[in-house]
Structure formats: structure tokens, C-alpha cells
């Protein structure tokens, strides 16, 4: 077995068939992740993986060659598992694999792919739902709180899998010799506060007033309204920023702004924001769209975008206050 999940993993999934299917699917995703990790490690030796394909994905983003390859590996893995439907950033619509299967999976096959050529950590994000009756969309067009499992792989100095099934957050590391994922941290817990934030400051002129005010007060430091000196960190790869925050705390913001196409945020709710929010909440943090809990938001479009704020509960709460106070 490529991964030996902990004895307590998936205890919150009551149906034994769904629980077993989720474990099989996670093992399949781990198989795909080993392949993705290996080719990422080759860097420029694997010629052309960071090149644009000349095509766009279903949401209008330029596809890299490895975006397409990662999606194909994941599809191949999930075809061997009891998965009914697959929704992907790289696919226009929902793929039907085995409509009688008990679970359905949404994924961003290669998050942060613009960083492929720069040796910055990238990853794979995924969400598992119980298959719903009726049309394939019914399995995905639902609030994120109905997820069974949320997880993401990080392809960096270590290849890691961060995972929750609603019973805390676990971290597995790919052991490079055996090529198996081994449990390394059984229970990741965020601190309630840390004076560090991640945001793309190049977009300052486009931010809405509440974000302007909050970041301005962070920059004001100890003499400002927040009374603390804040550090800023920004990788630009969601999985890398999320892994850092899970490791030491902090705040991540990818808000809506005034640029064309960014009025509803940039990150996708189904296969980026929702699984990461599930993980962050299970680690004791918070995740909102600025004012509302991400996991309570309805979904009406497959590639629906959402503003995303997550991290330590104190800082997430501050952002909400800045959005709601007069």
C-alpha cells in the first residue's frame, strides 16, 4: 500500500462503503502524486513541462504542459478507484467514471503551475464528496461543509500530503526510498494568532477599501491601531502558502479587487478554497470570503471563483471586522 492511513482517519465518515471508497481513492491520488513529484523533481531536465500549451483550461487560464499531464495521471488513477464523477480545473465539464460509485472527486491537478520553472513548491488540491442522486452536478453543487475529505499535496523540498476527514489534520511525507507516504504529524494545530500575512501587494491599487485599511494598519506596526509589527510573506502558490501557515500560523488573503475578472476573487471555490478551508478549520483556524464562512457558501457553477481569507482565527476575525465596520 502506497499510504497507510492512521487508525483514526475517516472515523467521521459513518457509511463503511463510502469510507472504504475514500481510502482507495486517496491511495490512487497518492500514486498520481508520486508520478507528478518525480517529474517536478527533474526540473529543466524534463524539457518543456513549464511551457504553455497554447490552450486555455475551462476557466480561461493558460495551460502548462504539466497541468495537462497531471490531470491525465489523476484521471487514470481515479478510474481504478470507486469514483463516480471527476471535476477538474483542467476539464470543461464533469467527467463520468463509474456513476454507481459512492464518491465523487474535485481537484486542481497542479496548483501554482506558473511556478513550475522557478523551483517553487506547487501541488495538487482535492475534495471528496459522497455521490448524490441525479445529475453529476448534484455531487458538487453543494456547500463545502458537506465534504467528506479535503487534502492537498505539496511538491517541494519534501513531497507531503496534508489531509482531513473532519477529525483533525494529518501530514504524511513521501519517503524517498520506499515511495510510500508515511504519517509524520498526527494532529496539526494552528495558533490562535500570529502577526504575519500573505497577500500580493502588487495589486494594492486595485483592492477594495476594507483590505486597504487592514493592510495599512498592519504596515503601521506597533504604533498603529493593531499594536503589532506584522511580517509579510507571499509565495503565490496556494499550497505553499497554506502549508507555511499550517506549519507556523499567519494569514492568507486573495481578495476580490477591481481588475477585470477579479470582482469575485480569483481562486476556485470547489477545488481550491473549499478543501483548503476544510483543512484550516480542522486545524483550529478560520476561512472566509472576507465576511462569510467559506464552507457555508453555495455553489452554482463548476469553476465558480471566490475571495479567500484564511489562517489564524484572530487575524481572520480582524479582516471580517474591517469588512463589516462602518
C-alpha positions, 0 to 999 in steps of 0.5 A, spaced: 500 500 500 502 506 497 499 510 504 497 507 510 492 511 513 492 512 521 487 508 525 483 514 526 482 517 519 475 517 516 472 515 523 467 521 521 465 518 515 459 513 518 457 509 511 463 503 511 462 503 503 463 510 502 469 510 507 472 504 504 471 508 497 475 514 500 481 510 502 482 507 495 481 513 492 486 517 496 491 511 495 490 512 487 491 520 488 497 518 492 500 514 486 498 520 481 502 524 486 508 520 486 508 520 478 507 528 478 513 529 484 518 525 480 517 529 474 517 536 478 523 533 481 527 533 474 526 540 473 529 543 466 531 536 465 524 534 463 524 539 457 518 543 456 513 541 462 513 549 464 511 551 457 504 553 455 500 549 451 497 554 447 490 552 450 486 555 455 483 550 461 475 551 462 476 557 466 480 561 461 487 560 464 493 558 460 495 551 460 502 548 462 504 542 459 504 539 466 497 541 468 495 537 462 499 531 464 497 531 471 490 531 470 491 525 465 495 521 471 489 523 476 484 521 471 487 514 470 488 513 477 481 515 479 478 510 474 481 504 478 478 507 484 470 507 486 469 514 483 463 516 480 464 523 477 471 527 476 471 535 476 477 538 474 480 545 473 483 542 467 476 539 464 470 543 461 465 539 464 464 533 469 467 527 467 463 520 468 467 514 471 463 509 474 456 513 476 454 507 481 460 509 485 459 512 492 464 518 491 465 523 487 472 527 486 474 535 485 481 537 484 486 542 481 491 537 478 497 542 479 496 548 483 501 554 482 503 551 475 506 558 473 511 556 478 513 550 475 520 553 472 522 557 478 523 551 483 517 553 487 513 548 491 506 547 487 501 541 488 495 538 487 488 540 491 482 535 492 475 534 495 471 528 496 464 528 496 459 522 497 455 521 490 448 524 490 442 522 486 441 525 479 445 529 475 453 529 476 452 536 478 448 534 484 455 531 487 458 538 487 453 543 487 453 543 494 456 547 500 463 545 502 461 543 509 458 537 506 465 534 504 467 528 506 475 529 505 479 535 503 487 534 502 492 537 498 499 535 496 505 539 496 511 538 491 517 541 494 523 540 498 519 534 501 513 531 497 507 531 503 500 530 503 496 534 508 489 531 509 482 531 513 476 527 514 473 532 519 477 529 525 483 533 525 489 534 520 494 529 518 501 530 514 504 524 511 511 525 507 513 521 501 519 517 503 524 517 498 526 510 498 520 506 499 515 511 495 510 510 500 507 516 504 508 515 511 504 519 517 509 524 520 504 529 524 498 526 527 494 532 529 496 539 526 494 545 530 494 552 528 495 558 533 490 562 535 494 568 532 500 570 529 502 577 526 504 575 519 500 575 512 500 573 505 497 577 500 500 580 493 501 587 494 502 588 487 495 589 486 494 594 492 491 599 487 486 595 485 483 592 492 477 594 495 477 599 501 476 594 507 483 590 505 486 597 504 485 599 511 487 592 514 493 592 510 495 599 512 494 598 519 498 592 519 504 596 515 503 601 521 506 596 526 506 597 533 504 604 533 498 603 529 491 601 531 493 593 531 499 594 536 503 589 532 509 589 527 506 584 522 511 580 517 509 579 510 510 573 506 507 571 499 509 565 495 503 565 490 502 558 490 496 556 494 499 550 497 505 553 499 502 558 502 497 554 506 502 549 508 507 555 511 501 557 515 499 550 517 506 549 519 507 556 523 500 560 523 499 567 519 494 569 514 492 568 507 488 573 503 486 573 495 481 578 495 476 580 490 479 587 487 477 591 481 481 588 475 477 585 470 475 578 472 477 579 479 470 582 482 469 575 485 476 573 487 480 569 483 481 562 486 476 556 485 471 555 490 470 547 489 477 545 488 481 550 491 478 554 497 473 549 499 478 543 501 483 548 503 478 551 508 476 544 510 483 543 512 484 550 516 478 549 520 480 542 522 486 545 524 483 550 529 483 556 524 478 560 520 476 561 512 472 566 509 470 570 503 472 576 507 465 576 511 462 569 510 464 562 512 467 559 506 464 552 507 457 555 508 457 558 501 453 555 495 455 553 489 452 554 482 457 553 477 463 548 476 469 553 476 465 558 480 471 563 483 471 566 490 475 571 495 479 567 500 481 569 507 484 564 511 489 562 517 489 564 524 482 565 527 484 572 530 487 575 524 481 572 520 476 575 525 480 582 524 479 582 516 471 580 517 471 586 522 474 591 517 469 588 512 463 589 516 465 596 520 462 602 518 
